[in-house]
Amino acid sequence: LLLAAPGSAESNWVLWTQDVATEPGLVAEDKKVWSRVATFDSKVACFTDASARAEGQAYGASEDRKIEVLRLGLGEDHLAVKSRFVGGLFDKALMWTYYRCLPDTVDPRPLKTK
């Protein structure tokens, strides 16, 4: 029989996403802030889901976008999907969709001031 010490249990992991663009109007205001997507029992499960979402975005690209999936940071917790638009209203504009796995005790959004 093993007993876990208080506070020793592994925390849950949260997948967050955020969109950033070089052109005004390309990203909706609600997508510019970090948004909570899902919660997982492990960092590996979180990052696996983030990778699947990023790859799905890349494979679902249309002719008006060229997309790359980049791994950022020192650990496997941060992905970026870079979209370069070709033609149309946003020709040559860049947009990044970031995916980040963090412990449920960490919130990437800036603190709101009064």
Kinemage of the C-alpha trace (Angstrom):
@kinemage 1
@onewidth
@group {chain A} dominant
@subgroup {mainchain}
@vectorlist {calphas} color= white
{ca leu a 1} P 0.000 0.000 0.000
{ca leu a 2} L 1.448 3.352 -1.069
{ca leu a 3} L 0.323 6.632 0.366
{ca ala a 4} L 0.891 9.894 -1.459
{ca ala a 5} L 2.072 12.856 0.542
{ca pro a 6} L -0.240 15.904 0.468
{ca gly a 7} L 0.509 18.050 -2.557
{ca ser a 8} L 2.563 15.351 -4.256
{ca ala a 9} L -0.069 14.375 -6.809
{ca glu a 10} L 0.721 15.399 -10.349
{ca ser a 11} L -1.313 18.397 -11.494
{ca asn a 12} L -3.498 18.501 -14.551
{ca trp a 13} L -2.247 20.141 -17.732
{ca val a 14} L -4.152 22.760 -19.702
{ca leu a 15} L -3.922 23.412 -23.438
{ca trp a 16} L -4.094 27.122 -24.269
{ca thr a 17} L -4.321 28.813 -27.689
{ca gln a 18} L -3.819 32.333 -29.032
{ca asp a 19} L -3.813 33.918 -32.519
{ca val a 20} L -1.507 36.797 -33.511
{ca ala a 21} L -1.411 38.509 -36.919
{ca thr a 22} L 0.569 41.167 -38.768
{ca glu a 23} L -2.559 42.748 -40.284
{ca pro a 24} L -5.351 44.456 -38.344
{ca gly a 25} L -8.676 42.732 -38.910
{ca leu a 26} L -7.184 39.328 -39.690
{ca val a 27} L -7.807 37.933 -36.187
{ca ala a 28} L -11.007 38.387 -34.192
{ca glu a 29} L -10.512 40.217 -30.876
{ca asp a 30} L -11.526 37.183 -28.797
{ca lys a 31} L -8.802 35.067 -30.463
{ca lys a 32} L -5.994 37.532 -29.590
{ca val a 33} L -5.989 36.548 -25.917
{ca trp a 34} L -4.934 33.164 -24.534
{ca ser a 35} L -7.972 30.864 -24.444
{ca arg a 36} L -8.271 27.632 -22.491
{ca val a 37} L -8.987 24.721 -24.871
{ca ala a 38} L -8.888 21.496 -22.833
{ca thr a 39} L -7.518 19.855 -19.669
{ca phe a 40} L -5.414 16.665 -19.587
{ca asp a 41} L -4.043 14.259 -16.984
{ca ser a 42} L -0.466 14.610 -18.272
{ca lys a 43} L 1.826 16.929 -20.171
{ca val a 44} L 2.338 14.226 -22.815
{ca ala a 45} L -1.414 13.940 -23.444
{ca cys a 46} L -1.711 17.718 -23.663
{ca phe a 47} L 1.156 18.063 -26.112
{ca thr a 48} L -0.136 15.149 -28.211
{ca asp a 49} L -3.479 16.938 -28.561
{ca ala a 50} L -1.760 20.262 -29.339
{ca ser a 51} L 0.326 18.555 -32.033
{ca ala a 52} L -2.770 16.966 -33.577
{ca arg a 53} L -4.541 20.333 -33.653
{ca ala a 54} L -1.529 22.057 -35.218
{ca glu a 55} L -1.058 19.341 -37.841
{ca gly a 56} L -4.805 19.391 -38.575
{ca gln a 57} L -4.582 23.108 -39.225
{ca ala a 58} L -1.626 22.590 -41.561
{ca tyr a 59} L -3.281 19.788 -43.515
{ca gly a 60} L -6.561 21.659 -43.714
{ca ala a 61} L -4.937 24.665 -45.418
{ca ser a 62} L -6.447 26.106 -48.558
{ca glu a 63} L -4.736 27.558 -51.617
{ca asp a 64} L -4.799 31.052 -50.097
{ca arg a 65} L -2.458 30.039 -47.241
{ca lys a 66} L 0.932 28.410 -46.857
{ca ile a 67} L 1.269 26.887 -43.398
{ca glu a 68} L 4.215 25.659 -41.297
{ca val a 69} L 4.130 24.020 -37.856
{ca leu a 70} L 6.996 25.141 -35.598
{ca arg a 71} L 8.037 23.895 -32.167
{ca leu a 72} L 9.004 26.710 -29.818
{ca gly a 73} L 10.669 26.881 -26.441
{ca leu a 74} L 13.032 24.567 -24.629
{ca gly a 75} L 10.474 21.901 -23.749
{ca glu a 76} L 7.695 20.243 -25.629
{ca asp a 77} L 5.052 22.647 -24.443
{ca his a 78} L 4.771 25.295 -27.130
{ca leu a 79} L 3.764 24.973 -30.791
{ca ala a 80} L 3.172 27.649 -33.386
{ca val a 81} L 1.321 27.324 -36.663
{ca lys a 82} L 2.536 30.012 -39.079
{ca ser a 83} L 0.145 30.942 -41.892
{ca arg a 84} L 1.298 33.115 -44.800
{ca phe a 85} L -1.616 34.385 -46.875
{ca val a 86} L -1.332 34.426 -50.655
{ca gly a 87} L -3.573 36.738 -52.685
{ca gly a 88} L -6.789 38.381 -51.624
{ca leu a 89} L -7.328 41.067 -49.019
{ca phe a 90} L -4.580 39.801 -46.695
{ca asp a 91} L -1.920 39.038 -49.336
{ca lys a 92} L 1.491 38.445 -47.674
{ca ala a 93} L 0.035 38.809 -44.173
{ca leu a 94} L 1.271 36.452 -41.470
{ca met a 95} L -0.761 34.854 -38.725
{ca trp a 96} L 0.469 32.634 -35.899
{ca thr a 97} L -1.722 30.293 -33.906
{ca tyr a 98} L 0.066 29.333 -30.703
{ca tyr a 99} L -0.638 26.208 -28.665
{ca arg a 100} L 0.812 25.918 -25.184
{ca cys a 101} L 0.599 23.203 -22.508
{ca leu a 102} L 0.901 24.479 -18.952
{ca pro a 103} L 0.171 23.080 -15.484
{ca asp a 104} L -3.334 23.995 -14.347
{ca thr a 105} L -1.771 26.296 -11.742
{ca val a 106} L -0.313 28.566 -14.475
{ca asp a 107} L -2.407 31.072 -16.431
{ca pro a 108} L -0.638 32.781 -19.406
{ca arg a 109} L -3.093 35.688 -19.499
{ca pro a 110} L -1.854 38.956 -18.013
{ca leu a 111} L -3.318 39.919 -14.666
{ca lys a 112} L -6.142 42.445 -14.925
{ca thr a 113} L -5.505 45.728 -13.133
{ca lys a 114} L -8.209 47.778 -11.484
